[in-house]
Amino acid sequence: MPVVNDCDPEDIVAGISPSLGPCCCEFVHYMDEIPETYWRYMDDRHHFDFWSISRDQLQSSGVREKNIETADLCTKCNSHLFYSYRLSKNSGRFAAVIGIKHKQ
């Protein structure tokens, strides 16, 4: 894996935040909404596991499995903690924080 701008993907630590979980991530019209390459992440109820998709994408980019943490919190199931468009049809916002720690 190439090092870009002195940042080795093996040194990256990533977190997958609370989001719509596989328990509630149903796509009835998935053939029109989800690219076929992701259909392998679907269960027999047409629910998708976006957490696994994110993990696999990070790993295929060189991030080590041990450096990936997943909150495993579904925003729809935990609407008392997070907004859920699927539940309330109201939009909210999350933030991402990204930084580089320079080697000394």
C-alpha positions as YAML, in Angstrom:
chain: A
units: angstrom
residues:
- id: 1
  name: MET
  ca: [0.00, 0.00, 0.00]
- id: 2
  name: PRO
  ca: [1.51, 3.37, -0.96]
- id: 3
  name: VAL
  ca: [2.26, 6.03, 1.63]
- id: 4
  name: VAL
  ca: [0.52, 9.31, 0.75]
- id: 5
  name: ASN
  ca: [1.76, 12.60, 2.19]
- id: 6
  name: ASP
  ca: [3.78, 10.73, 4.82]
- id: 7
  name: CYS
  ca: [0.61, 9.03, 6.07]
- id: 8
  name: ASP
  ca: [0.76, 5.24, 6.09]
- id: 9
  name: PRO
  ca: [-2.75, 3.68, 6.06]
- id: 10
  name: GLU
  ca: [-1.53, 1.07, 8.57]
- id: 11
  name: ASP
  ca: [-1.07, 3.91, 11.09]
- id: 12
  name: ILE
  ca: [-4.61, 5.26, 10.68]
- id: 13
  name: VAL
  ca: [-7.14, 4.75, 13.47]
- id: 14
  name: ALA
  ca: [-10.76, 4.95, 12.28]
- id: 15
  name: GLY
  ca: [-14.10, 5.05, 14.04]
- id: 16
  name: ILE
  ca: [-17.46, 4.18, 12.50]
- id: 17
  name: SER
  ca: [-19.98, 6.40, 14.22]
- id: 18
  name: PRO
  ca: [-23.59, 5.75, 15.19]
- id: 19
  name: SER
  ca: [-25.72, 5.47, 12.06]
- id: 20
  name: LEU
  ca: [-28.57, 3.43, 10.66]
- id: 21
  name: GLY
  ca: [-27.79, -0.12, 11.74]
- id: 22
  name: PRO
  ca: [-28.32, -3.42, 9.94]
- id: 23
  name: CYS
  ca: [-31.34, -3.96, 12.20]
- id: 24
  name: CYS
  ca: [-33.20, -1.05, 10.58]
- id: 25
  name: CYS
  ca: [-31.42, -0.44, 7.27]
- id: 26
  name: GLU
  ca: [-34.14, -1.79, 5.00]
- id: 27
  name: PHE
  ca: [-34.18, -0.92, 1.30]
- id: 28
  name: VAL
  ca: [-37.31, -2.24, -0.41]
- id: 29
  name: HIS
  ca: [-36.18, -0.85, -3.78]
- id: 30
  name: TYR
  ca: [-32.53, -1.75, -3.26]
- id: 31
  name: MET
  ca: [-32.04, -2.68, -6.93]
- id: 32
  name: ASP
  ca: [-32.64, 0.97, -7.84]
- id: 33
  name: GLU
  ca: [-30.98, 2.52, -4.78]
- id: 34
  name: ILE
  ca: [-27.94, 0.41, -3.89]
- id: 35
  name: PRO
  ca: [-25.14, -0.51, -6.33]
- id: 36
  name: GLU
  ca: [-25.02, -4.24, -7.02]
- id: 37
  name: THR
  ca: [-21.51, -4.52, -5.60]
- id: 38
  name: TYR
  ca: [-23.02, -3.96, -2.13]
- id: 39
  name: TRP
  ca: [-25.83, -6.51, -2.39]
- id: 40
  name: ARG
  ca: [-23.64, -9.10, -0.67]
- id: 41
  name: TYR
  ca: [-24.11, -7.01, 2.51]
- id: 42
  name: MET
  ca: [-27.89, -7.58, 2.41]
- id: 43
  name: ASP
  ca: [-29.74, -10.13, 4.51]
- id: 44
  name: ASP
  ca: [-32.92, -11.99, 3.53]
- id: 45
  name: ARG
  ca: [-35.09, -9.09, 4.81]
- id: 46
  name: HIS
  ca: [-33.44, -6.58, 2.41]
- id: 47
  name: HIS
  ca: [-31.54, -4.99, 5.29]
- id: 48
  name: PHE
  ca: [-28.02, -3.77, 4.56]
- id: 49
  name: ASP
  ca: [-25.02, -3.70, 6.90]
- id: 50
  name: PHE
  ca: [-23.41, -0.34, 6.15]
- id: 51
  name: TRP
  ca: [-21.07, -0.82, 9.13]
- id: 52
  name: SER
  ca: [-19.52, -3.86, 7.43]
- id: 53
  name: ILE
  ca: [-19.32, -1.98, 4.13]
- id: 54
  name: SER
  ca: [-17.41, 0.84, 5.85]
- id: 55
  name: ARG
  ca: [-15.09, -1.61, 7.64]
- id: 56
  name: ASP
  ca: [-14.32, -3.44, 4.40]
- id: 57
  name: GLN
  ca: [-13.66, -0.19, 2.53]
- id: 58
  name: LEU
  ca: [-11.26, 0.99, 5.24]
- id: 59
  name: GLN
  ca: [-9.43, -2.34, 5.26]
- id: 60
  name: SER
  ca: [-9.17, -2.43, 1.47]
- id: 61
  name: SER
  ca: [-7.53, 1.01, 1.72]
- id: 62
  name: GLY
  ca: [-4.89, -0.38, 4.04]
- id: 63
  name: VAL
  ca: [-6.30, 0.45, 7.48]
- id: 64
  name: ARG
  ca: [-5.61, -2.39, 9.89]
- id: 65
  name: GLU
  ca: [-8.62, -4.27, 11.23]
- id: 66
  name: LYS
  ca: [-7.41, -3.74, 14.81]
- id: 67
  name: ASN
  ca: [-7.41, 0.03, 14.18]
- id: 68
  name: ILE
  ca: [-11.11, 0.19, 13.29]
- id: 69
  name: GLU
  ca: [-13.69, 0.73, 16.01]
- id: 70
  name: THR
  ca: [-17.43, 0.60, 15.36]
- id: 71
  name: ALA
  ca: [-19.91, 2.22, 17.73]
- id: 72
  name: ASP
  ca: [-22.55, -0.43, 16.86]
- id: 73
  name: LEU
  ca: [-25.28, 2.06, 17.73]
- id: 74
  name: CYS
  ca: [-28.28, 2.30, 15.43]
- id: 75
  name: THR
  ca: [-29.62, 5.85, 15.30]
- id: 76
  name: LYS
  ca: [-33.17, 4.67, 14.63]
- id: 77
  name: CYS
  ca: [-33.15, 2.28, 17.61]
- id: 78
  name: ASN
  ca: [-31.56, 4.96, 19.79]
- id: 79
  name: SER
  ca: [-33.57, 8.00, 18.74]
- id: 80
  name: HIS
  ca: [-33.45, 9.21, 22.35]
- id: 81
  name: LEU
  ca: [-29.69, 9.78, 21.78]
- id: 82
  name: PHE
  ca: [-29.49, 10.63, 18.05]
- id: 83
  name: TYR
  ca: [-31.70, 12.04, 15.34]
- id: 84
  name: SER
  ca: [-33.06, 9.53, 12.86]
- id: 85
  name: TYR
  ca: [-34.44, 10.66, 9.55]
- id: 86
  name: ARG
  ca: [-35.88, 7.17, 9.01]
- id: 87
  name: LEU
  ca: [-37.88, 7.50, 12.22]
- id: 88
  name: SER
  ca: [-38.91, 11.17, 12.36]
- id: 89
  name: LYS
  ca: [-38.36, 12.44, 8.78]
- id: 90
  name: ASN
  ca: [-36.35, 15.33, 10.26]
- id: 91
  name: SER
  ca: [-32.75, 15.85, 9.25]
- id: 92
  name: GLY
  ca: [-29.92, 16.49, 11.68]
- id: 93
  name: ARG
  ca: [-26.14, 16.66, 11.47]
- id: 94
  name: PHE
  ca: [-23.15, 14.68, 12.67]
- id: 95
  name: ALA
  ca: [-19.53, 15.82, 12.53]
- id: 96
  name: ALA
  ca: [-16.31, 14.03, 11.68]
- id: 97
  name: VAL
  ca: [-12.96, 14.90, 13.20]
- id: 98
  name: ILE
  ca: [-9.82, 14.04, 11.27]
- id: 99
  name: GLY
  ca: [-6.28, 14.89, 12.29]
- id: 100
  name: ILE
  ca: [-2.67, 14.00, 11.66]
- id: 101
  name: LYS
  ca: [-0.22, 13.57, 14.49]
- id: 102
  name: HIS
  ca: [3.24, 14.43, 13.26]
- id: 103
  name: LYS
  ca: [6.03, 12.07, 14.20]
- id: 104
  name: GLN
  ca: [8.64, 13.63, 16.44]
...
